[in-house]
Amino acid sequence: MAKTSTKELFSKCIILGTGTDKIVLDESQVFSLIHIAIQDIGWKSSDFNIPDLSNSIPSNNYFEIPLDWYSTNNVLSKVELLEVLQSLVEFDSDFGLYFKNLCELHKRRIKYQNILSNQPKPTMEQIAPRGLLEYGLNNTELLSNWMIWRKWIFDIDNRSGQETGYLFEPILASSLGGTPISSSKSPVKRIDLEGSETKGGRQIDCYVASENIAYEFKLRVTIAASGQGRFAEELSFPRECKAANIKPVLLVLDSTPSDRLTDLSNAFIKEGGETFIGEEAWNHMEEKAGEVISVFIEKYIKLPLLTIADGENDDISPINLTWTSKSITISDGKSTYEINRKE
């Protein structure tokens, strides 16, 4: 990779967003993440003459490392960091993509912590009408607190889904050698009721132009996954891909069976596509990704998603929620999660 390309890669790695939500990784964070990536892949920093960290990596599990740690290490200049990145990319070009994806994950985690700290508490002026249907069924003070909590949690959950979506699809797409395509730029056009192509395009989760493949990503397809109208839209996607002479491929990461999963899978196969479900989907992605990037998929996507899914339980444990001017505390009696607040 030319130095100009390395500079472009570096710029993309360190910056997320604009304005007040802008996240910029400092030199210490970048240097720390380079060491994390090297450790993940099983390389040795000494083989590339890269200086050691002043504070050793506290865990082999990235997700268990406090965000503050990344800013505590010795700092290399931007020029020195570019030279380090250049040597690693020259050794294996896939390191650039690995490092970029790791930086994207890290920036989104920092941004979400900022959201948790700054998402404002709802006011009763905003939400009072929502209590009308429960008014009188319980103590008014309890109702007010319940309304504030549920609105704040609703807002946070929406932001979480939004930020995860911005992160998840581009990482998987890049790992497969493709890119997400917006509807306005899509080579797959909508088909009307008469079977004729229209000017409207279909958004593609991952388009691999070199292989003429359009991937559709699904975490899970269940009976309640979407409304009937939206599901009809999903069923039409493989037919529209075929009309555009593009092969549709469905990747469903959770193998939980459902009638809709069967119907969707059959729709892709009927139009000359393929379907990979559960472990087959993970294997397909890792095979396409190659030796280096498959490590990222396994460590940063597959393992966390499957671990979280394993926590599903019909018996929901009680939790305590406490709000002060400085923090929000979530506790189940065994462990505590504290969110620092910036009121």
C-alpha positions, 0 to 999 in steps of 0.5 A, a space after each residue: 500500500 502506498 503511503 498516500 493510501 496509508 494516510 487515507 486509511 489513517 484518517 478514516 480510522 481516527 475520525 467518526 462523525 462531525 460537529 458535537 458528536 464527532 469522535 477523534 482517536 488520539 495518538 495513544 488510542 491509535 497506538 493501543 489499538 495497533 497493539 490490540 490488533 497485532 495481539 489478536 492476529 498472533 503477530 509480535 510487535 518486536 518483529 516490526 520494531 514497534 515500541 512496547 506499550 507503557 501499560 500492558 494490555 489488561 485483558 485478552 478480551 477487548 470488550 473487558 478493557 476499560 475505555 480509559 486504558 487506551 489513552 494511558 499509553 506512550 504516544 508516538 507522533 502521527 508520522 511514527 504511527 503512519 510508519 508503523 501502520 505502513 510496515 504492517 500493511 506491507 506485511 499483510 494488506 488485510 491488516 489495514 482492513 482489520 485495523 479499520 474495522 477495530 477502530 470503527 468498533 472502538 469509536 462507536 463504543 466511545 460514542 455510545 458511552 457519550 450517548 449514555 452520559 448525555 441523553 437527557 432525562 425526559 420531562 413530564 411536560 414532554 411525556 405527561 399525556 402518555 400516562 393517561 391510560 394508567 392514571 389512577 391504577 397506581 400511585 401517581 409518583 410511581 407512575 411518573 417515575 415509571 414513565 420517565 424511566 421507560 421513555 429514557 430507556 426507549 430513547 437509549 434503545 433506539 440509539 443503540 439499534 441505530 449505532 449498531 446498524 451503522 457499525 454492523 453492516 459495513 464491517 460484515 460487508 467489508 469482510 466479504 469484500 464488498 460494500 453496502 449500497 444505498 437505494 439511490 445508487 443500487 444496480 438492483 431496481 424495484 419491479 412493479 406488479 406487471 414485472 417491469 423494472 422501475 427507476 426505484 432502487 433496492 438497498 443492498 447490505 453488501 454488494 460484491 461487484 467482482 462476483 456480482 453478488 448481493 448479500 442480504 444480512 439477517 441476525 434472525 428471521 422469526 414469525 414476529 420479525 416484521 410486518 406482513 408488508 415488510 416481509 413481502 418486500 423481503 421476499 421480492 428482493 431475490 426476484 429483483 436481483 435475478 432481474 438485474 442479473 445479480 446473484 442474491 445470497 441470504 446470510 442468517 446468523 441465528 439458526 432458530 427455525 421459523 416458517 418465515 425463515 423457510 419461506 425467505 430461504 426458498 425465495 432466494 433459492 428459487 431465483 438462483 441464489 443461495 442461503 447460509 444459515 447459522 454455522 454455515 453463514 459464519 463459515 461462509 463469511 470466514 471463508 470469504 474473509 480470509 485468514 486475517 479478517 476471519 479472526 476479526 469476525 470470530 472475535 468481535 462479531 460471532 463470539 459476542 453475538 452468540 454469548 449474548 444470545 445464550 443469555 436469553 432466559 424465560 425467567 427475567 431477573 429483577 433489577 434495580 435502577 437508580 438515578 442521581 445527578 452523577 450516575 445511573 446505576 443498574 444492579 441485579 444484586 450480583 453485579 452493578 453497571 454504572 453509567 457516569 452522567 453529565 447533567 
